[in-house]
């Protein structure tokens, strides 16, 4: 074949080739929460895209992208077109700093009304302290003997008890996403996030993620519904649709028009707790 014709043929193939895409999954979720007295919060919809060891979660006010292969976390504000990106450790550190500042501001507003001195600015690294597994409460996971069809998949219900108290109800389906998500990297990321949480839920999550039965049940399967019980009430997340789909590489990229800012500037409101998780195997509540 003459060199000129060969060049034209290659150019034609490149011109009509599809843009780079990854085979993956798209899961639609419905989330709801209720307060300690049973008051119900408005339900929210979320879209989760999973491919090539990456997870993107589109929620009404924020978009998160986790790259487990690169251990990176990105948070975007689609209204302001702001974004923040860094390692998981940096994300946890910044979220801890932002959360503590919000809590300090709230406490200082109360003490000011009472005529007391405000809290001093914290000194030192906000990185959470290491978790001692030996001090975590015991976890038991048992089948409830109930099955339910969720988003087209038959899921079996399990009850997760921490220190004898019901903590989570999980509906687990034999939907294996391990070709798209490295479970060890995913779990390592979850442990980093849970280490930054506060209160009784923090101990519970740290204990559950280290439980060998939890790993056995979720490593080659997917939680399609979970109900989490905690002091602030109840959080529920249910899959409404699960589809295999080719996802363009841009799904997991920040648009060029977005501007990088501090993590606190991305958030509409300073968080008092860590935000909802974007994991494919389970979720953390927005307390």
C-alpha positions, 0 to 999 in steps of 0.5 A: 500500500502506498505510504500516502494511502496508508496515512489516509486510512489511519487518519480515517480510522482515528477520526471515526474511533470512539472516544476513550471509554471504560466498561463499567456500571451506573447505579441509581440510588434513593437516599433518605434519613430520619431524625432521632424523634422520627422526623423524616428528611426529604429523599434525595437521588444520587447517581454512581458511576463505577469503572477502572478502579474509580467511583463517581457519585453525583448528589444534588449539591456535590460530586465526588470522584474517588480513584482507588488506584491513585489513592486520590479524592476529588470533590466538586461543587457543580453550581459554583464550578469549584473543585478540590483534589488530593490524596485520601489522607489529605482529604481526611485531614482537610475534612477533619480541620473543616469539621472541627472549625464548624463545631468550634464556631457553633460552640463559640456562638453558644458560649458568647451568648453565655458570656464565656470565653471562646475556644482557642484555635487548635494547634497541630496536625488535624490528622486522626489518631491511629485506631487500635483494633483491640479496643473496638467493639465486637461485631456480629453479622447474621442472615435475617432469612429474608430475600428481596428483589432490588433493582432486578437482583435478588438480595439477601438481608443481613443484620449487623450488630455492634456491641450487641446493638443493631447498627446496620441492615444490609441487603447483599446481592451476588453482583460482582464488581471486583473487576472494576473495583480493587477491594483491598484499595477500596477497603483501605480508603474506607478505613482512612475515612472511618478513622476521621469520624467521631462518636459511637458511629466511628467505632462501629464503622471501624469495627465493621470494616475490619470484620472478616465476615463483612469482607467475605460477604461484600468482596464479591457482592454488592450492597443494594440497600442498607439501613444504618441506625445511629444516635442521630436517627436513621439513614437509608440508601436503596438502589433503584437501577443497576446498568452495565455501561461504557463510561467515557474517561471524562466521567472521572475528570474535572471539567476544564472550566472548574477552579481549584479552591480550598475544600471548605470553599467547595462545600455549601455548608461546613460539615459537622460530620464526614459526608456520605460515602461513595463506596460501591459496597456500603455507605456512611450516613450524613448524620 
